[in-house]
Amino acid sequence: MARRIHPICDRHHRLHRQNQYFHSHRRQGLSFAHGIVASDRAAQGLLATAFMIGYGSAAFFLTPFCEALFGVRRSLIYGLLLWGSVTLATPFFDSYGALLLSRVFLGLSEGPLFALASSYIKSYYDAQENGKPNAILNTGTGIGLALGYPLISALVVGIHWQASFVVLGLVNILIGVPLVLAFIRMPVAPDGAPAKPTFTQACAKVPTMIHGALQTRNILLMAAIATMTLAYLWGSGSWLPSYLKEARGFSFSEMGPLASLPQWASVVSILLSGVLLDRIERRNVPLLFSASALLVALSIYLAINAEDRLVAVGFLTAANFFWGLSYPGVLALIQYFSKPEYTASSCGVALGCAGLVSGLMPLLMGWAIALASEGGDAKAGFFVGFALLIGTQVVIVACSTVIWLRERTFFQAAAIRA
């Protein structure tokens, strides 16, 4: 029987992830408020892309190093400290280049954390029982965005844009770090376990761990699914506030609460997904991916074609709800396919590739919006930009179908051998 995490530990690990995602997504909105690139769509998109380049590189290369040298708990603490420090320093940056560099460092601090969290879950839960913990973990994404949109809007309008950076930096350091120190514990190593490696030994282990991760069943297809999943998240999350304000005519004060609605919908669906995942055989989880992707694509299509702006918000909310149904399953399925010693590295490989590629989505959407808006029609520009999100869901359907067929063949062959 799998060992259980104490409920308090689960909740505070979730809070830690909420802090991380709260800050990562807020950077995009705050960069607009900064005014450095207010009129340049591509430059705005590049800020989110810079974050994902740092995120993807760190997830792929730093995850095995951090796991080997520091362990899960210390790596989480160092990530929070780096994140908080860079965030607090951001108001002092006086150029676009400096702001861009800060985004890379924020990505580096965030990159290994999802993979390390997967190792944490794998240590306590069997593969068939990891749906709910992965769902709880991933609610941080939706809750962070849902709280972030109205909070950042209130701070920017009510105080000043610098105040938002100070608040977010202090949350990381003064709340996030103590929560990890108090509640995050990996299982005690058995007697006779090898001692912690030195820096040189940890560096030497990295190629072996990456090689082992690349041998994980279906890892490349899962990396493609993770890429498209994050592409939707970053693309929609980065451009939703601007879409509501410029294409749909909502005021800045209205934009914050309305932009949070899709995020609350994803929180509900992510929690629902945890229940569904634990009732579905792991080999059939790809069918959930395909179904939710089709519904996301349909919702986006209806949203960008809707005449009424409130109807458009409703369909965007529905898109996030359907997206959340499959989101926790990505890490849950990688944990199922991977060996325990390679879980963090396997997730790091998938999320690293996903971060590097999906990070281009905000930039691509920015270019598409800029090109299609040249005639002065902002709504047409955002129509083209958001249409790119539909393409991400088509890729998910294709990859999920291949995995499902492979798994069916795999289990049929195993039954014959038995």
Salt bridges, closest charged atoms under 4 A:
GLU110 OE2 - ARG17 NH2 2.95
GLU129 OE2 - ARG4 NH2 3.30
GLU246 OE1 - ARG41 NH2 2.10
ASP278 OD2 - LYS132 NZ 3.16
ASP278 OD1 - ARG282 NH2 3.53
GLU281 OE1 - ARG283 NE 2.82
GLU407 OE2 - ARG217 NE 2.94
